[in-house]
Amino acid sequence: MTQQASSEQILEFAIDRSLMVSTAYNRGRSVLAPHSLFTKHDELYLRAVTVERDGRPPREAKLGTFKLIGLSDLALTGRTFDRDALFAPLEALAY
């Protein structure tokens, strides 16, 4: 993956290979396990499990929805993950 890759390209690569990504989100740093990208109302969204928030694991595992425009400084971590049982691919289409 090149330095010039867009956020969408990075996430597609990460989803395809089950790689975690790090990102700046809501004034903090997060590590996400990205599961899917989808479009709603002409905006791109990511469904992902938050693995770490500011270096700490979240209180409970949950699949979140993130507006792609709100994610910055996106980078591959090299860490792999298994698809979360919470993820239902068709659910993203109904969101």
C-alpha positions in Angstrom: 0.0 0.0 0.0 1.5 3.3 -1.0 1.7 6.5 1.0 -0.6 8.2 -1.5 -3.5 5.6 -1.1 -6.9 7.1 -0.2 -8.7 6.2 3.0 -11.1 4.2 0.9 -8.3 2.2 -0.7 -6.6 1.5 2.6 -9.9 0.3 4.1 -10.7 -1.9 1.1 -7.2 -3.5 1.4 -7.6 -4.0 5.2 -11.1 -5.5 4.8 -9.9 -7.9 2.1 -7.0 -9.1 4.2 -8.6 -8.8 7.7 -6.0 -6.2 8.8 -6.6 -3.8 11.6 -6.2 0.0 11.0 -5.3 2.9 13.3 -7.0 6.2 12.9 -7.7 9.5 14.6 -11.3 9.8 15.5 -13.2 12.1 17.9 -10.0 13.7 19.1 -8.4 10.4 20.0 -6.6 7.4 18.5 -8.4 4.2 17.7 -7.5 0.8 16.4 -10.4 -0.7 14.3 -11.1 -4.1 12.8 -12.9 -3.0 9.6 -15.6 -5.3 8.3 -17.4 -3.4 5.5 -17.7 -0.2 3.6 -21.1 1.0 2.4 -22.8 4.2 1.0 -25.8 5.8 2.4 -27.2 9.2 1.2 -24.1 9.6 -1.0 -21.8 9.3 2.1 -19.3 6.5 2.7 -19.5 4.6 6.0 -17.4 2.0 7.7 -18.7 -0.9 9.9 -15.9 -1.8 12.3 -15.2 -3.2 15.7 -13.2 -0.9 18.0 -10.2 -2.9 19.3 -8.5 0.0 21.2 -9.4 3.6 22.0 -6.5 5.8 23.2 -4.4 2.6 23.9 -7.1 0.8 25.9 -9.7 -1.8 25.0 -13.3 -0.7 25.1 -15.6 -1.8 27.9 -17.6 -4.0 25.6 -17.1 -5.3 22.1 -19.5 -3.8 19.6 -19.7 -3.2 15.9 -19.8 0.5 15.2 -20.6 2.6 12.2 -18.2 5.4 11.3 -18.6 8.1 8.7 -15.5 7.8 6.6 -15.0 11.6 6.4 -14.6 11.6 10.2 -11.6 9.2 10.1 -8.2 10.8 9.6 -4.6 9.7 9.7 -5.7 6.2 8.6 -2.9 3.5 8.6 -2.6 -0.2 8.4 -1.3 -1.8 11.6 -0.2 -5.2 10.3 -2.3 -6.9 12.9 -4.9 -9.4 11.7 -8.3 -10.1 13.1 -11.1 -12.7 12.8 -14.5 -11.5 11.6 -16.7 -10.7 14.6 -19.8 -12.7 15.2 -21.6 -9.4 15.6 -21.2 -8.6 11.9 -24.1 -9.3 9.6 -23.2 -8.2 6.1 -26.8 -7.6 5.0 -27.4 -5.5 8.1 -25.2 -2.7 6.6 -27.5 -2.6 3.5 -30.5 -1.9 5.7 -28.7 0.7 7.8 
